[in-house]
Every structure is written in C-alpha cells, then in structure tokens.
Amino acid sequence: MRTKSRCSHRACGALAAVCAAILPVVAEAQDAALDRIEAIERQIRGLQGELQHLKNELGEAKQQLRQSRSEAQRAREQAREAREAAERARQDTAKAAVAQAQATQAAAPVQAATAASPAAAAASQGVKVSMPEGRPIIATTDGRLSLAIGGLMQFDVGGYFQNPNKNTQFPELNDGVNLRRGRLYFVGKFDDFTVNVTPDFGGSPDGSPTLYEANVNYTGIKPVTATVGYFHPFVSLEDATFPGNLLFLERPSIISIERSVAAGIQRASLGADAATEDYFASAYWTGPVFGAQKDTLLNGEQLAFIGRLAARPYHGEDWNLHAGISGQTVFHPNVNASGTPGVSRTTLTFGDFPELHIDFNELVDTGSLSASDASVYGGELGANWRNFLVQGEYYQIGVTQSKLPGVPAPRLGFNGGYVEGSWVMTGESHPYDAERAAWARPKVDRPFSVGDGGLGAWEIAARYSTVDLNSNIVPGIPQSVTGGVYGGQQQIAALALSWYPNDWLRFMLQFQYVGVHKLNSAGTVQIGQRFETVAGRVQAAW
C-alpha cells in the first residue's frame, strides 16, 4: 500500500513539474499571437488611411475634369460666337461694298465730266490676287473686274523608223523637235462679259507665232454662253478635250480632219452653248479660219453651221457614261474669183500627219477638191470607272464636187474612227469636265517628292485609229476617169506612258505602228508605207 502511495505521489509531482514548464511557453505564445494581431490591425488601419487618401485624390481629379469640360464647352461656344460674328462682319462688308459700288455707279452719270469710269471706280476700291489651280488672277474686291493669265507649253521630240522602197511617197520623214503649243491665255471679265485673247508661239511647224483665239462672250443667261469672234467651237468628244488632257500627243486623224471642215481652232464663230452637269448643247454659224486671206485674197468667205449635243445620262461618284452626236454643214467654201470655175474657185482639202507633228508631210491627203458644199456627221461614246477610261467616235464626211461640164463629179465620202482607253496605275481618275462635256486629266493624289516619297500619277494608254480618204475609185483606173480620189487609208496602233509629277507638269512617251495604204492618182502604184515612231513630250499647263 505504501509502495502504491509513493508511486502516486511521484506521478503527481512529475505532472506538476511538466505543467510548470509548459505554462510559461503557452503564455509566451499567446503574447506573440496578440502582438501579431495588433501589428496586422495597425497595417489594416494604415491601408484604410491610404485608401481614404486615394479616394480624396480621385474626387479632386473628377472635379478638375468637370471643370476642364466646362471650360472646353465655354471655349467652343466662344469660338462659335466668334465665327458667327466674323460671318456677320463679312456679310456686312460685302453689303457695304455692293452698296458703295451701286452708289458709285449711280453717281457716275452726274460726275461724268470729272469722275473716273465705273471700271476705275471699282478698281479704286482695291484688288485681290489669287492663284486657283496655279493660274494667277487679279480681281477687284467686288469681283466685277478680273484678269487671269494661263499657259500651255508642249515641247515634242521624236523620230520615224522607216523602211522605204523606190515608190514610197515620203521616204525620209524628218526626225527632230517641235514646239507644238506655246499659248498664253489672257482672260478678262467685266461683269457678265468675258474677253479671251490667246497668242500661240508654237505650231505645226513652230517658228510662226499666230493667234489661237480672240473672242467676246456673254454669260448673263445661265447656263448659256454666247460667243462672237475667233473661237474653238467643239464638234466632237476628242475635239472638246483640252489639248493638255489628251491621252496621246495628237488627236486621231479623223478628228483632226472632220473638225477642219467648219470648226477647229481659230474659227470665225457666232453662236452659243449651254452646259450643265448632265448635258451640253451648242450651235454656231462659222466662217473662215484666222489668216484665210493672208496668202490669197478672197471674194467670198466660207459659211457653215455646226452643232453638238452631248449628255451624261448616267453617272455616280466614281463613274460616268457619256454619249453625243454632232454635225456640220458647209453652205459654200471660200471663194477665190481668180480661180478657174470647176477647178480652183471654191475648194476644200482633207489630210493629216500620222498623228505626230514632227514631220509635216500629210501621208493621207485628198489634194484640193473643187466643191460646192460639204457635210459631216457622227457620234461619240465614252465611259469611265474609277481609274479606267474608254472612249470612241466615228465620223462620215460628204463632199459635193463642182466640176466643169462633162467631167465626172460623183459625191465623195470619207470616214474614220478610233477607240482608246487608259489605266491610271496609281489610282487617280479622270474627272468629267461638264463645261466641255469631255474628260480632264487626273488630279495627282501624291505629288512627286524625294523627301515625302510621293510618286506623282502614272498612266498607260492604248489607241487604235483609222481613216479612209479614198472615194469612188477602182484600183488600176485613174481617178480622173472615175471622178473619185485616191486619198489613202491610214491605220495606227499606239501606246503611251504619262507621268504627272504634279497637277501642272506632264511627261509623255509614245510609240506608234503606222500603216498607210495609198495608190498614186493612176491607181497603179503603191506609194504608201509602214513604219514605227517613238516620241516624247514635256508639258506645263496652268
């Protein structure tokens, strides 16, 4: 019993010793946990403080943003009010200028003895100078008087690659250069009147400066423009195209020939045209060309009537469809009383160079025809879509011969046509010129610049043209027997590459394959030929 009691006492003592050892450790662990909890609470309170600080800063930023928006809105309102005030000031100034001009004009009859003319009075108000599309214009501030100066320079160089034989009519065509056009356009406007005077220092060939046009126009009845003077009335699509906008160096031969009958440049004209966005109509009485009496005095001048009707019935933002017809009637050619009746008193001549004006021998040519009247009629069709363009025309020419009794004199007929197209490789399109009812040259999107990397506009074009100046002939029989004419047939296939560095300059390279089939007047010998041409052009237009 005592043994068990002693064992029990020893166990209780050991347990008490263990508890005494553990209790301090547990107490220390509890103290450490409390310290960590307090540290965590301090961190939480610190984070809450920072969060509150951030919220305060965000609220301040929002307030500043609202203030900035309010200030921007006030600035926009002030700018709008300033623009409205400026517009009202501009309108008031314009009204004042008109009122002053009207007052000056009304007072002019009273002050005629001492005051300047209305033109001088308008000019005294001041002038403004502008250069729209590179053309300098000087105008009075009221816009009633203005003077514009434009220009067109085309310098050509080229050559002919022939393989003639002993019968070839022109075995050595000239290789060289020619200033095709060197025009200065002077355009004066006086209210609803416009005066055009244009000298031309180029030509075919160059070296003899001449007058391209000199005319007076009235534009007071929209959309009509009435014209009198030496003028260029349009009679076809290619004829209406400004020469700086042509796809090739020259117009197709049939166009050059048909327009020479009673239209073309330097033509004495009286008439009018009407042009809108959708249609073009014109009618003119025409006479001789400028300088018709320079070499031979006339006893009567040519009288003719011409007209053209063209429409753009369908068109959209990036496409146009064009169609038209035209006609010419010559009532009588120029009269030379010293000429022989039925031979050389009233004559007409038809011919053209092979669509390149470097050599000036006409490879197709009717010679001088004794004629009493003539007529031309034909049609035109064209379309463009984005950077593609295609157009074509066909014309028929009729001539009533006037010959001596007993000499064969059948009515003669000549014809021809062409089709041409282009692709602007850099993406620009040919805009439609409603004032001419024809297409203009492309506007360059990225002008050439070494620094900016602009390439300008690049265009490739192709054309096939034909003209037939043979009429009432039988090969092997002289034309004097049939009364016809061996004027010849010409066919030309051409390619052209154009580079437009900007809207005012152009460089062109052209290749042609030319085939001329022509018999001599006896109808027995082939005097035509086949050859190639290569030519280039430097152009400036403004």
Secondary structure, 3 states (H helix, E strand, C coil): CHHHHHHHHHHHHHHHHHHHHHHHHHHHHHHHHHHHHHHHHHHHHHHHHHHHHHHHHHHHHHHHHHHHHHHHHHHHHHHHHHHHHHHHHHHHHHHHHHHHHHHHHHHCCCCCCCCCCHHHHHHHCCEEEECHHHCCEEEECCCCEEEEEEEEEEEEEEEEEECCCCCCCCCCCCCEEEEEEEEEEEEEEECCEEEEEEEECCCCCCCCCEEEEEEEEECCCCCEEEEEEEECCCCCHHHHCCHHHCCCCCCCHHHHHHHHHHCCCCEEEEEEEEECCCEEEEEEEEEEECCCCCCCCCCECCEEEEEEEEEEEEECCCEEEEEEEEEEEEEECCECCCCCCCCCCCEEEEEECCCCCCCCCCCEEEEEEEEEEEEEEEEEEEEEECCEEEEEEEEEEEEEECCCCCCCCCCEEEEEEEEEEEEECCCCCCCEECCCCEECCCCCCCCCECCCCECCEEEEEEEEEEEEEEECCCCCCCHHHHCCEEEEEEEEEEEEEEEECCCCEEEEEEEEEEEEECECCCCCCECCEEEEEEEEEEEEEC
